[in-house]
Amino acid sequence: MTMKAVFAGSFDPPTSGHIDIIRRASPIFAELRIVVGHNLLKQPLLSLEKRMDMLRRLVEADGLPNVTIDSWDGLIAEYARVEGCGVLVRSVRSMADIPYEQTMSSFNRRMEEGLETLIMFSRPEFADISSSAVRELLAWKRLPPGIVPDLVQKELELSLGPLLQS
């Protein structure tokens, strides 16, 4: 059976943790769709087009031919159904993330019977990285090394001006 999976998020901005999950999930599936969504509860730092472009360039640089970048403005379970994807890839940074992911997995299965969730744990070096934390640091023009890929750092500096390495 050919398995297609979805790794969805706002990716605002894409972090080193996101890219690590993409690299690790890619060989598990015949096709991995990275779906950039719009979080109704957050004002985006970067445009949808910019986030998708950065992800495309990162995936291309890593030589991941089975990974595609897409966007969706709706429930991810509906995207999975429309696109024929049977698995949602989710990343957790710590045990504190598990209850939320368990609830979301249950709701997604209620919406789309048979839709499974694969939980991937962040590597320890990425466990404290979140897009929200990155945006907060960027508000202070700070960004410790390794938090985002170099390509993303360069794009952020083009958009926001020079960033201080902390």
N, C-alpha and C positions, 0 to 999 in steps of 0.2 A: 504494500500500500504506500502510495506517495503521500507524505504528510506535509501540509502547509501550515505554517504558524505565523502568528502576529505578535510583535513586540510594540506596544503602543505607549505613547507618552506625549507630554508637551515638548520635551527636549529644548527647554528654553532657559539656558543654552544646553546643547549636548555636552555631557560631562565625560570624564575619563571612565567613570563607572558605567555609563550607558554603553560606551564603545566596548568595554570589556565584556558586558553581557552579550552584545551583538556578536563579537568574535567567538564567544563560547557557545552560543546558541546556534550559530550558523551551521556547523557540521552535524548537528542533530537532525536537521530537517532538510527535505528536498528543496523547500523554498521558505524563506523567512521574510515577512513583510514588516518593515519598520513604518509604523503609522503615526504620523504627527497629527495630534489632535489639538483642539481648542478647549482649554479649561475655562469654563464659564465663570469660575470663581477667581480667576487671576487675570490681570492685565499683562499681556506679553511684553517682554523686553525686546525681543527680535521678531520680525515678521515671519509668518508661516513660510514664505518663499525662502528667506534667509536660512531658517532652520533646516528646511528640506535640502537646500543646496549644500550646506555644510555636511549634513549626513551623507548625501550622495558622494561628495568628495572624500570623506573619511572611509566609506565603504569601498570605493574604487581604489583608494590608496592601499587598503588592506587586501585587495584582490579577493573579494568575497562575491563571486558571480551569482550565487543563489540568493543574494540579499537585494531587495528592492525597497525603494522609498515611496511612500504614498501619504495622502492626507485624508482625513475623514472628519466631518462635522456632525457627529451623531454618536450613538452608543456603539462601543467596540464590538459587542456581541452581534449587532446587526451587520457590521462590516465583515466579521468572520463568516457569517451566513452567506452574504452576498458574494464574497470572494472565495468561498469554499475552503476556508481555513478551519481546522479542527482543534487547534491548540492556541491558547493565549500564553505567551511567555511573560512572566512577571519577575521582578527583582525585589528582593528584600534586603535591607541593610542590617537589620537586627531583629530580634524576636518581637520587639514592639510593633513591627510592621505586619506580623502574622495575622492578628485578628481582623484587620482591615482587609487584607488579601483573601482571607478565608470567606468573609462576608461577600466580597465582590465576586469571588469564584462561584459561590452559591447562587447569587443573583444572575450571573451570566449563564449558568446552566439552566436556570428557570426560564430565561428568555430564549435560549437556544439549546435544546436538548442535545446532549452528546458533546457539547463544547467543554473541553478540558483546560485546566490551568496548570502550567509547569512553573513551579517556583524555583528560581535560581538565586542562591545566596551570593551577595556581593563578596568579593575578595576583601580581606581585612584592610588593605590599603585604600579601598574605596568606600568603606562602610560609613564614613562620616560625610560623604559628599552627596549633596542634593542640589538640584537646580535652584531651589529656593534659597539655600545658603549661598550659592554662587551669586545670585542676584543681589543679596544683601551685601556681600563683600564688594561687588561692583559699584554699589551706591557710594562706597567709600574709596573707590578707585584702587582697590586692593585685590590681589589674586595670587595666592600661594602657588608655587610651581607644582605641576602634575595634576591639578584639579580639573583642568580641561585640556583636551589635546592641543598641540601647538597651533594647528590650523584654526581652531576655535578661538584661541587667545588672539591670534592675528586679526581675525574678523571682529572680535570684540573691541580691539584697540582701534580699528578703522572706524567703528561706530561710535565709540565712547571716548577715544583719546588714550594716551599712554596710561598703563596700569602699573602700579608699584607691586613688585614681588615682595611678599611678606615673609 
